[in-house]
Amino acid sequence: MEKKIVKLWYDPEGDFLEVIFEKKTGYFRETDNDQVMEKVDAEGNVLGFSILKVSALKNHPLEVALK
């Protein structure tokens, strides 16, 4: 079974977290939550997501549906 590599990147200065499931060409689009953007390929497959204002999550979890 092939292992999947997940890339995590946190920018403390920008208070920004990016999680990429698959390294492919894509673009970020909005979700139902203003804090979260999802990265998708041309077919709409989710490649990852980003979260703004990550430090605001310390008191409560964030829940969002990726399409």
C-alpha positions as CSV (number, residue, x, y, z in Angstrom):
1,M,0.0,0.0,0.0
2,E,1.4,3.4,-1.0
3,K,1.8,5.9,1.8
4,K,0.2,9.3,1.5
5,I,2.2,12.3,2.4
6,V,0.5,15.3,3.9
7,K,2.2,18.7,3.8
8,L,1.6,21.0,6.7
9,W,2.8,24.6,6.8
10,Y,2.2,27.1,9.5
11,D,3.1,30.8,9.3
12,P,3.0,32.3,12.8
13,E,3.5,35.8,11.6
14,G,0.4,35.6,9.3
15,D,-1.4,33.2,11.7
16,F,-2.1,30.9,8.8
17,L,-2.1,27.1,8.4
18,E,-2.0,25.3,5.1
19,V,-2.6,21.5,4.7
20,I,-1.9,19.9,1.3
21,F,-3.0,16.3,0.7
22,E,-1.8,16.1,-2.9
23,K,0.8,18.2,-4.7
24,K,-1.0,19.0,-7.9
25,T,-1.9,22.2,-9.8
26,G,-5.0,23.8,-8.4
27,Y,-6.5,26.9,-6.9
28,F,-8.0,28.0,-3.7
29,R,-11.8,28.7,-3.4
30,E,-14.0,29.9,-0.6
31,T,-15.9,27.6,1.7
32,D,-18.9,28.3,3.9
33,N,-16.5,29.5,6.6
34,D,-14.6,32.8,6.0
35,Q,-11.6,31.4,7.8
36,V,-11.2,28.4,5.5
37,M,-10.3,28.1,1.8
38,E,-10.1,24.8,0.0
39,K,-7.6,23.9,-2.7
40,V,-9.1,22.0,-5.6
41,D,-7.9,20.8,-9.0
42,A,-9.6,21.5,-12.3
43,E,-12.1,18.7,-11.7
44,G,-13.0,20.1,-8.3
45,N,-11.2,17.3,-6.3
46,V,-10.0,18.6,-2.9
47,L,-6.2,18.8,-2.7
48,G,-5.9,20.6,0.6
49,F,-7.1,23.6,2.7
50,S,-5.9,26.7,4.4
51,I,-7.1,28.3,7.7
52,L,-6.7,31.9,8.6
53,K,-6.5,33.2,12.2
54,V,-5.5,29.8,13.5
55,S,-4.8,31.2,17.0
56,A,-8.5,32.0,17.3
57,L,-9.2,28.2,17.4
58,K,-7.6,27.6,20.8
59,N,-10.9,28.0,22.7
60,H,-13.2,26.2,20.3
61,P,-12.8,23.8,17.4
62,L,-13.5,24.8,13.8
63,E,-15.8,22.6,11.7
64,V,-16.3,23.0,7.9
65,A,-17.3,20.8,5.1
66,L,-14.9,20.5,2.1
67,K,-16.7,19.8,-1.1
